[in-house]
Amino acid sequence: MEQPPPVKPQPVDEHLSRHLMLILAAVIAVTLLLFSALIIYHEAHVLEQRLTQRLENTLKLAQHTLPTPIWEFNTPYVREFIHALFLYDEVVHVLVKSGDRELARQTRLTHNHLTGTEMQHSKQIITASRPIYRGDEIVGSIEIALTRHHVNNMMWHRGWIATMLMLLLMGVVSLAVYILLRRHITLPLAQLESTATRIAKGHLDQRIKPVGHCEIARLAYTFDHMMIQLRQMTASRDELDREVLKRQESVQRYRQLFDSMINGFALHEIILDSQGTPCDYRFLEVNPMFETLTGLTAEQVVGRTILEALPQLEAHWIEAFGIVALTGEPMRFENYSAELRRYYDVSAYQPKPKHFAVVFTDITERVLADKERRELEARLTQSQKMEAIGLLAGGVAHDFNNILSIIIGFSELTQSDLPPDSESQEHVEGILTASLRARDLVRQLLTFSRNNHPLQKRIELTATVNEALHLSQASLPKSVTITSDFQARHSEILADPTQIHQVIMNLCTNAAHAMGENGGVISIQQSAITLDSDSMQRLGMKHSDVLRLTFLDNGSGVPDAIRHRIFDPFFTTKSMGDGTGMGLAVAHGIMRQCQGAITLESPSDGGSRFILFFPCAPKFSDN
């Protein structure tokens, strides 16, 4: 530890007594001066009251003496009365009136230059006037002015005497205080200072002998006890310094480890509601990797709650961390934050009650890669399955088609040889009808298996869809309504129009079956869009400029449990005899031949939405 600079001892024998003497002298002087001022103020107040009382007595005397002389207009008597009043040195002006008529006036020569108004406003003159009654009738008035000059002289004279006495008293008291301070405080402190100076030079074994009495002695005992404690503290100071240095190095290593962690770290305090249920948590500390993995800076989160930083955070995070903070049971899990749009691998533990620490890593890339891999595996499995089914169906269809050709041929020959009214004619007609239906099924199988290669040409998708809708409307129940909205002005694609008719009619038929007897509305929308790379990869398409055709119905929809099988051949949810399960499978095969795609979505308000993606025809083509 850094040693404080040595303090040079200062002598206290003379300086302290001088300072104390000056302070006490100043206090005594201020006290005596205030006391003197109080005495002077009291004397001035008493003299002022006496002067005012004399003025009132003089006015009363005039009111008693002058009524008859004023009534009789005895001016000589009035003047003699005024002259008698001027025997008092304080009287400087007297005016006697009878009504508005002036009977007598006298003013001292020293104040003869002042008017009546100036006398009334002068601070050195006190003026008063009274009416004079004779019976109940006012016969005149008297005005008297007294000067304060004599009162002021008397006040300053007494004040000077009081000040001299106070100064003398202050000198005596100051001398007595100085002697007492020097004997009982200054000299004992000088001895104490001498011993303390030797201790300050490093002689910690010095003992202080108590000197003086009372506070000085207690100070010596206390100082001696402090020196004992100081020796003990000095002995353990080096050990404490070494311990502090170790702690500082440990804290520095912890901070370096904390800042260089490859995982995000955050310390939190759980917040409970009135019922003791976790409802929020507050950030206490985060490391730099936390900022990198979440995009939130320490300034944005430290000291704030999670719902202040991320208001839309899912409740399951607070629930999981609340269990850790309240029970102390560590937890590890993987979860997704919708607001941060990332997946995290989280390990949480309790460093102390109602707190939890989190160590986490960003696993978004791994999760998305696993999800993409599973999707690719599913698509590959589906493709292999469909290809195997297609090969099997194609082989069977070729052989079965040859057999059907023989059956149909012999049935037609037999029908032509039989008489029209023959009973066997009806049986042969049934054989021929069943054979023709089987031939249609074989054609669908051949379409699904890609064994036939229809001629693709440049067609207008809008016109082709309208034709198919017109044909479908005739075969659908009257309770089913078809609406269309075609937004793309140019809708050329490369496809077989017959196959497009088949796709449209299959989708309309499926929608009508899904809506049942109550019917509903089939909404068809068409627009031109540009796919991004992720959408092209998800749909398995090679072209970004496509025409999107959407079929939306308000039927029963497709349950999630069977959505992955709806494009499988021979899969159907209809009862026996109501369908073959080839409609969507054939539509899927036709869209692949067009290098397009077909998907299924389930709207939140019910029904089904089939979306068809057709690559736009190139502007120039050799075909």
C-alpha positions in Angstrom: 0.0 0.0 0.0 1.2 3.5 -0.7 2.5 5.3 2.3 1.1 8.8 3.1 3.6 11.7 3.1 4.9 12.6 6.5 3.3 15.5 8.2 5.6 18.1 9.6 4.6 18.8 13.2 3.7 22.4 14.1 4.3 24.0 17.4 1.1 24.5 19.4 2.3 26.3 22.5 2.0 29.9 21.2 0.0 29.6 18.0 -2.9 27.7 19.5 -3.2 30.1 22.5 -3.0 33.1 20.2 -5.7 31.7 17.9 -8.0 30.7 20.8 -7.4 34.1 22.4 -8.3 35.9 19.2 -11.4 33.8 18.7 -12.6 34.3 22.3 -11.8 38.0 22.1 -13.9 38.3 18.9 -16.7 36.4 20.5 -16.7 38.5 23.6 -16.4 41.7 21.6 -19.3 40.8 19.4 -21.4 39.8 22.4 -20.6 43.0 24.3 -21.2 45.1 21.3 -24.6 43.5 20.7 -25.4 44.0 24.4 -24.3 47.7 24.1 -26.5 48.1 21.1 -29.4 46.6 22.9 -28.9 49.0 25.8 -28.7 52.0 23.5 -31.8 50.9 21.6 -33.7 50.5 24.9 -32.6 53.9 26.1 -33.6 55.5 22.8 -37.0 53.8 23.0 -37.5 55.1 26.6 -36.5 58.7 25.6 -38.7 58.6 22.6 -41.7 57.5 24.8 -40.9 60.3 27.3 -40.8 62.9 24.4 -44.1 61.6 23.0 -45.7 61.7 26.5 -44.5 65.2 27.0 -46.1 66.2 23.7 -49.4 64.6 24.7 -49.4 66.3 28.2 -48.7 69.7 26.5 -51.6 69.2 24.1 -53.9 68.2 27.0 -52.8 71.3 29.0 -53.6 73.5 26.0 -57.0 71.9 25.5 -57.7 72.6 29.2 -56.4 76.2 29.3 -57.2 77.8 25.9 -60.9 77.2 25.2 -62.1 80.5 26.9 -59.2 82.8 25.6 -59.8 81.5 22.1 -63.6 82.0 22.4 -63.0 85.5 23.6 -60.2 86.1 21.0 -57.8 86.9 23.8 -54.7 86.9 21.7 -52.3 88.3 24.4 -53.2 85.5 26.7 -52.7 82.9 24.0 -49.3 84.3 23.1 -48.3 84.3 26.8 -49.3 80.7 27.0 -47.2 79.8 23.9 -44.2 81.8 25.3 -44.5 79.7 28.5 -44.4 76.5 26.4 -41.1 77.6 24.8 -39.4 77.4 28.2 -39.0 73.7 27.3 -36.0 73.2 25.0 -37.8 70.5 23.0 -40.6 72.8 21.8 -39.7 74.4 18.4 -43.1 75.4 17.0 -46.6 76.2 18.3 -49.6 77.3 16.2 -53.1 78.3 17.7 -56.1 78.8 15.4 -59.7 79.9 15.9 -61.5 78.1 13.2 -59.6 79.0 10.0 -58.2 82.2 11.7 -54.6 82.1 13.1 -54.6 83.6 16.6 -50.9 83.1 17.5 -47.8 81.3 16.1 -44.2 81.0 17.4 -41.2 79.1 15.9 -37.6 78.9 17.2 -35.1 80.6 15.1 -33.2 77.4 14.5 -36.3 76.0 12.7 -37.8 79.2 11.3 -36.8 78.2 7.8 -39.0 75.1 7.8 -42.7 75.1 6.7 -45.4 73.2 8.5 -45.4 70.4 5.9 -41.6 70.1 6.1 -41.8 69.8 9.9 -44.4 67.0 9.6 -42.1 65.0 7.3 -38.8 65.6 9.2 -37.4 62.6 11.1 -35.9 65.0 13.7 -39.3 66.6 14.6 -42.4 65.1 16.1 -45.6 67.0 15.4 -49.2 66.7 16.7 -52.4 68.8 16.6 -55.6 68.6 18.6 -59.0 70.4 18.4 -59.9 72.7 21.3 -63.5 72.3 22.6 -65.6 74.7 24.7 -68.4 72.5 25.8 -69.4 70.4 22.8 -68.3 73.1 20.3 -64.9 73.2 18.6 -63.6 76.8 19.0 -60.1 76.3 17.6 -57.1 74.0 17.3 -53.4 73.9 18.5 -50.4 72.4 16.7 -47.2 71.7 18.6 -43.8 70.4 17.2 -41.1 69.0 19.4 -37.5 68.3 18.3 -35.6 65.0 18.9 -32.2 66.8 19.1 -31.9 66.7 22.9 -33.1 63.1 23.0 -30.4 62.1 20.4 -27.7 63.9 22.3 -28.6 62.2 25.5 -28.8 58.8 23.8 -25.3 59.1 22.3 -23.9 60.2 25.6 -25.3 57.2 27.4 -24.2 54.9 24.5 -20.6 56.2 24.7 -20.5 55.6 28.5 -21.9 52.0 28.0 -19.4 51.3 25.2 -16.4 52.3 27.3 -17.6 50.2 30.2 -18.1 47.2 27.8 -14.6 47.6 26.4 -13.1 47.7 29.8 -15.0 44.6 30.8 -13.9 42.9 27.5 -10.2 43.5 28.3 -10.5 42.1 31.8 -12.4 39.0 30.6 -10.0 38.4 27.7 -7.0 38.5 30.0 -8.5 36.1 32.4 -9.4 33.7 29.6 -5.9 33.9 28.1 -4.3 32.9 31.5 -6.7 30.0 31.9 -6.2 28.7 28.3 -2.4 28.8 28.6 -2.3 27.0 31.9 -4.9 24.3 31.3 -4.9 23.7 27.5 -1.9 25.2 25.7 0.9 23.8 27.9 -0.6 20.3 28.2 -1.1 20.2 24.4 2.5 21.3 23.9 3.7 18.3 25.9 1.3 16.0 24.0 2.6 17.4 20.7 6.2 16.8 21.6 5.5 13.1 22.2 3.4 12.8 19.1 6.3 14.3 17.0 8.6 11.5 18.2 6.0 8.9 17.2 5.5 10.5 13.8 9.3 10.0 13.2 8.8 6.3 13.5 9.3 5.7 17.2 6.1 3.6 17.6 7.2 2.3 21.0 6.8 5.8 22.5 4.2 6.0 25.3 2.2 9.1 26.0 2.0 10.1 29.7 -1.3 11.6 30.6 -0.9 15.3 31.4 -3.4 17.8 32.6 -6.8 16.8 33.7 -10.2 15.9 32.2 -10.4 16.0 28.4 -6.6 16.4 28.0 -5.9 13.2 30.1 -8.6 11.3 28.2 -7.1 12.4 24.9 -3.7 11.1 26.0 -5.1 7.7 27.0 -7.0 7.5 23.7 -3.9 8.4 21.7 -1.9 5.8 23.5 -4.5 3.1 22.8 -4.6 4.2 19.1 -0.8 3.7 18.9 -1.2 0.1 20.2 -3.8 -0.5 17.5 -1.6 1.2 14.9 1.3 -1.2 15.7 -1.0 -4.1 15.3 -2.3 -2.8 12.0 1.2 -2.1 10.7 2.1 -5.7 11.5 -0.8 -7.1 9.4 -0.6 -4.5 6.6 1.8 -6.4 4.4 -0.2 -9.6 4.6 -3.4 -7.6 3.7 -1.5 -6.0 0.7 -0.6 -9.5 -0.6 -4.2 -10.7 -0.2 -5.5 -7.6 -2.0 -3.0 -8.2 -4.9 -4.1 -11.8 -5.2 -7.8 -10.7 -5.3 -7.1 -8.1 -8.0 -5.3 -10.7 -10.1 -8.2 -13.1 -9.7 -10.7 -10.5 -10.7 -8.6 -9.6 -13.7 -8.4 -13.2 -14.8 -12.2 -13.6 -14.3 -12.9 -10.5 -16.4 -10.6 -11.7 -19.2 -12.3 -15.0 -19.2 -15.7 -13.4 -19.0 -14.9 -11.1 -22.0 -13.3 -13.8 -24.1 -16.0 -16.5 -23.7 -17.1 -18.0 -27.0 -20.6 -18.5 -25.4 -23.0 -15.8 -24.5 -23.5 -15.2 -20.7 -26.0 -13.2 -18.8 -26.8 -12.8 -15.1 -30.4 -12.1 -14.2 -32.7 -11.4 -11.3 -36.2 -13.0 -11.4 -39.2 -10.8 -10.8 -42.3 -12.2 -9.2 -45.9 -10.9 -9.2 -48.1 -10.5 -6.1 -48.8 -14.3 -6.1 -45.2 -15.2 -6.2 -45.3 -16.3 -9.9 -42.4 -15.4 -12.2 -43.6 -12.6 -14.5 -40.4 -11.0 -15.7 -36.6 -10.9 -15.1 -34.0 -8.1 -15.0 -30.5 -8.1 -16.7 -27.7 -7.6 -14.2 -24.6 -8.3 -16.4 -23.9 -9.5 -19.9 -20.6 -10.4 -21.7 -19.6 -9.2 -25.2 -20.6 -12.5 -26.8 -24.1 -11.9 -25.5 -24.2 -8.8 -27.7 -22.9 -10.7 -30.7 -25.4 -13.6 -30.4 -28.5 -11.5 -29.7 -27.9 -8.2 -31.3 -28.7 -6.4 -28.0 -26.0 -4.2 -26.5 -25.2 -4.0 -22.8 -26.5 -0.4 -22.7 -29.8 -1.6 -24.0 -30.5 -4.4 -21.5 -28.4 -4.0 -18.2 -30.7 -2.7 -15.5 -33.8 -3.2 -17.6 -36.3 -6.1 -17.7 -36.6 -8.6 -20.6 -40.1 -7.4 -21.4 -38.8 -3.8 -21.6 -36.1 -4.9 -24.0 -38.2 -7.6 -25.9 -41.9 -6.8 -25.3 -43.1 -9.7 -27.5 -40.9 -12.4 -25.8 -42.6 -15.8 -25.4 -43.8 -16.7 -21.9 -42.1 -20.1 -21.9 -38.7 -18.4 -21.4 -39.8 -16.7 -18.2 -41.4 -19.9 -17.0 -38.3 -22.0 -17.6 -35.9 -19.5 -16.0 -38.3 -19.0 -13.1 -38.1 -22.7 -12.2 -34.3 -22.4 -12.2 -34.2 -19.2 -10.1 -36.7 -20.5 -7.5 -35.8 -24.1 -7.2 -32.1 -24.0 -7.9 -32.5 -26.9 -10.3 -30.2 -26.4 -13.4 -31.7 -26.8 -16.8 -30.6 -27.2 -20.4 -32.8 -26.9 -23.4 -33.1 -25.7 -27.0 -35.7 -23.2 -28.0 -36.6 -20.6 -30.5 -37.0 -16.8 -29.9 -39.5 -15.4 -32.4 -38.5 -11.8 -31.7 -34.8 -12.4 -32.2 -35.6 -15.0 -34.9 -32.9 -17.4 -33.7 -32.5 -20.8 -32.1 -30.5 -21.1 -28.9 -28.9 -23.9 -26.9 -29.4 -22.7 -23.3 -27.9 -23.8 -20.0 -29.2 -22.1 -16.9 -28.3 -22.4 -13.2 -28.9 -20.6 -9.9 -25.8 -18.6 -8.5 -27.9 -17.4 -5.5 -31.6 -17.4 -4.5 -34.0 -15.6 -7.0 -31.2 -15.2 -9.5 -30.1 -17.3 -12.5 -27.2 -17.2 -14.9 -27.5 -18.3 -18.5 -24.8 -19.7 -20.8 -26.0 -20.1 -24.4 -24.9 -20.5 -28.0 -26.6 -19.7 -31.3 -27.6 -22.9 -33.1 -29.8 -21.2 -35.7 -27.6 -22.4 -38.6 -27.5 -26.0 -37.3 -31.2 -26.1 -36.7 -32.0 -24.6 -40.1 -29.5 -27.0 -41.7 -31.1 -30.0 -40.0 -34.5 -28.8 -41.0 -33.4 -28.3 -44.6 -31.7 -31.7 -44.6 -34.9 -33.4 -43.3 -37.0 -31.6 -46.0 -34.5 -32.7 -48.7 -34.6 -36.2 -47.3 -38.4 -36.1 -47.3 -38.6 -34.8 -50.9 -36.0 -37.3 -52.0 -38.0 -40.1 -50.3 -41.2 -38.8 -51.8 -39.6 -38.5 -55.3 -38.2 -42.0 -55.1 -41.6 -43.3 -53.9 -43.4 -41.5 -56.7 -40.9 -42.7 -59.2 -41.2 -46.3 -58.0 -45.0 -46.1 -58.1 -44.8 -44.4 -61.5 -42.6 -47.1 -62.9 -44.8 -49.8 -61.5 -48.0 -48.1 -62.7 -46.5 -47.4 -66.1 -45.5 -51.0 -66.6 -48.8 -52.3 -65.4 -50.7 -49.7 -67.5 -49.0 -50.7 -70.7 -49.8 -54.4 -70.2 -53.3 -53.7 -68.9 -53.9 -51.3 -71.8 -53.1 -54.1 -74.3 -55.6 -56.4 -72.5 -58.2 -53.6 -72.5 -57.8 -53.1 -76.2 -58.6 -56.7 -76.8 -61.6 -56.6 -74.5 -62.9 -53.4 -76.1 -62.4 -54.8 -79.6 -64.2 -58.1 -78.9 -67.0 -56.3 -77.0 -67.6 -54.0 -80.0 -67.6 -56.9 -82.4 -70.0 -58.9 -80.2 -72.3 -55.9 -79.9 -72.4 -55.4 -83.6 -73.3 -59.1 -84.1 -76.1 -59.2 -81.6 -79.6 -58.1 -82.5 -80.6 -54.8 -81.0 -83.4 -56.3 -78.9 -81.2 -59.1 -77.6 -80.9 -59.5 -73.8 -77.2 -60.0 -74.2 -76.9 -56.5 -75.8 -77.3 -55.0 -72.3 -74.6 -57.2 -70.8 -72.1 -56.4 -73.6 -72.9 -52.7 -73.1 -71.9 -53.0 -69.5 -68.7 -54.7 -70.4 -67.8 -52.0 -72.9 -68.6 -49.2 -70.4 -66.4 -50.7 -67.7 -63.6 -51.2 -70.2 -63.7 -47.6 -71.3 -63.5 -46.4 -67.7 -60.6 -48.7 -67.2 -59.0 -47.2 -70.3 -59.4 -43.7 -68.8 -57.8 -44.9 -65.6 -54.9 -46.3 -67.6 -54.4 -43.0 -69.3 -54.2 -41.3 -65.9 -51.6 -43.8 -64.8 -49.6 -43.2 -67.9 -49.8 -39.5 -67.3 -48.7 -39.9 -63.7 -45.8 -42.2 -64.7 -44.5 -39.8 -67.4 -44.4 -42.7 -69.9 -46.3 -40.6 -72.4 -44.9 -37.3 -73.5 -47.6 -34.9 -74.5 -46.8 -32.1 -76.9 -46.2 -28.8 -75.0 -46.9 -25.5 -76.8 -47.2 -21.9 -76.0 -50.6 -21.3 -74.5 -52.5 -18.5 -72.6 -53.0 -19.8 -69.1 -55.9 -17.4 -68.5 -57.9 -18.5 -71.6 -57.2 -22.2 -70.9 -58.3 -21.9 -67.2 -61.5 -20.1 -68.3 -62.3 -22.9 -70.7 -61.7 -25.5 -68.0 -63.9 -23.6 -65.5 -66.7 -23.3 -68.0 -66.6 -27.1 -68.6 -66.4 -27.8 -64.8 -69.2 -25.5 -63.9 -71.6 -27.6 -66.1 -70.7 -30.8 -64.1 -70.7 -29.2 -60.6 -73.8 -28.9 -58.4 -75.7 -25.6 -58.6 -74.8 -24.9 -55.0 -71.2 -24.5 -55.9 -70.1 -21.0 -57.2 -66.8 -20.3 -59.0 -65.3 -16.8 -58.9 -62.1 -15.8 -60.7 -59.6 -12.9 -60.5 -56.9 -12.9 -63.2 -54.4 -10.1 -62.6 -51.5 -11.0 -64.9 -51.9 -9.3 -68.3 -49.4 -11.7 -70.0 -50.0 -15.4 -69.0 -48.2 -17.5 -71.6 -46.8 -20.8 -70.5 -45.5 -24.0 -72.2 -47.9 -26.9 -71.5 -50.4 -29.2 -73.0 -53.8 -27.5 -72.8 -55.6 -30.9 -72.4 -53.5 -31.6 -69.3 -54.2 -28.1 -67.9 -57.9 -28.8 -68.4 -57.5 -32.0 -66.5 -55.7 -30.3 -63.6 -58.3 -27.6 -63.3 -61.3 -30.0 -63.5 -59.7 -32.4 -60.9 -59.2 -29.5 -58.4 -62.7 -28.2 -58.9 -64.1 -31.7 -58.5 -62.2 -32.2 -55.2 -63.3 -28.8 -53.9 -67.0 -29.6 -54.7 -66.7 -33.0 -52.9 -65.0 -31.2 -49.9 -67.9 -28.7 -49.6 -70.6 -31.4 -49.7 -74.3 -30.9 -50.3 -74.3 -27.4 -48.8 -72.0 -26.1 -51.5 -69.9 -23.0 -51.3 -67.5 -20.8 -53.3 -64.4 -21.8 -55.2 -62.2 -18.7 -55.6 -59.5 -18.7 -58.3 -56.8 -16.0 -58.4 -53.9 -15.6 -60.9 -50.9 -13.3 -60.6 -47.4 -13.0 -61.9 -44.6 -13.1 -59.2 -40.9 -13.6 -58.9 -39.6 -16.3 -56.5 -36.6 -15.8 -54.3 -33.8 -18.5 -54.1 -35.2 -20.1 -51.0 -38.7 -20.5 -52.5 -37.2 -21.9 -55.8 -35.2 -24.4 -53.7 -38.3 -25.3 -51.6 -40.5 -25.8 -54.7 -37.8 -27.5 -56.8 -38.2 -25.0 -59.6 -35.6 -23.7 -62.0 -37.3 -20.5 -63.0 -37.9 -17.4 -60.8 -40.5 -15.7 -63.0 -43.8 -17.7 -62.6 -47.5 -17.5 -62.8 -49.2 -18.3 -59.6 -52.7 -19.9 -59.8 -54.6 -20.2 -56.4 -57.6 -22.4 -55.8 -59.4 -21.5 -52.5 -62.5 -23.3 -51.2 -64.5 -23.1 -48.0 -64.9 -26.9 -47.6 -63.9 -29.1 -44.7 -60.1 -28.7 -45.4 -57.4 -31.3 -45.3 -56.3 -32.7 -41.8 -52.6 -32.2 -40.9 -52.3 -35.9 -40.4 -52.8 -36.8 -44.1 -51.4 -33.7 -45.8 -48.2 -35.5 -46.7 -50.1 -38.2 -48.5 -52.6 -36.3 -50.6 -50.5 -36.5 -53.8 -49.9 -40.2 -53.5 -51.7 -42.3 -56.2 -54.8 -44.3 -55.1 -54.9 -42.4 -51.8 -58.4 -41.0 -51.2 -60.6 -40.1 -48.2 -63.8 -40.7 -50.2 -66.0 -43.8 -49.6 -65.7 -46.9 -51.8 -66.9 -46.2 -55.4 -66.8 -42.3 -55.1 -63.2 -41.9 -56.3 -60.0 -43.6 -57.4 -57.5 -41.4 -55.6 -55.7 -40.4 -58.8 -57.0 -36.8 -59.2 -54.3 -35.0 -57.2 -51.7 -37.5 -58.1 -52.3 -36.8 -61.8 -52.3 -33.1 -61.2 -49.0 -33.4 -59.4 -47.5 -35.4 -62.3 -48.8 -32.9 -64.9 -47.3 -29.9 -62.9 -43.9 -31.8 -62.8 -44.1 -32.3 -66.6 -44.7 -28.5 -66.9 -41.6 -27.9 -64.7 -43.9 -26.3 -62.2 -45.1 -27.2 -58.7 -48.3 -27.6 -56.7 -48.6 -27.0 -52.9 -51.4 -27.1 -50.3 -52.1 -24.7 -47.5 -54.8 -24.7 -44.8 -56.2 -21.2 -44.1 -56.9 -20.2 -40.5 -60.6 -19.7 -41.3 -61.0 -23.2 -42.8 -61.1 -24.7 -46.3 -58.1 -25.6 -48.5 -55.8 -23.5 -50.7 -54.0 -25.2 -53.6 -51.3 -23.1 -55.2 -50.0 -23.9 -58.7 -46.8 -22.4 -60.0 -46.2 -22.3 -63.8 -42.9 -21.1 -65.3 -43.5 -18.2 -67.7 -42.9 -19.1 -71.3 -39.7 -17.5 -72.7 -40.1 -14.6 -75.0 -38.3 -16.5 -77.8 -38.6 -20.3 -78.3 -37.5 -22.7 -81.0 -40.6 -24.8 -80.3 
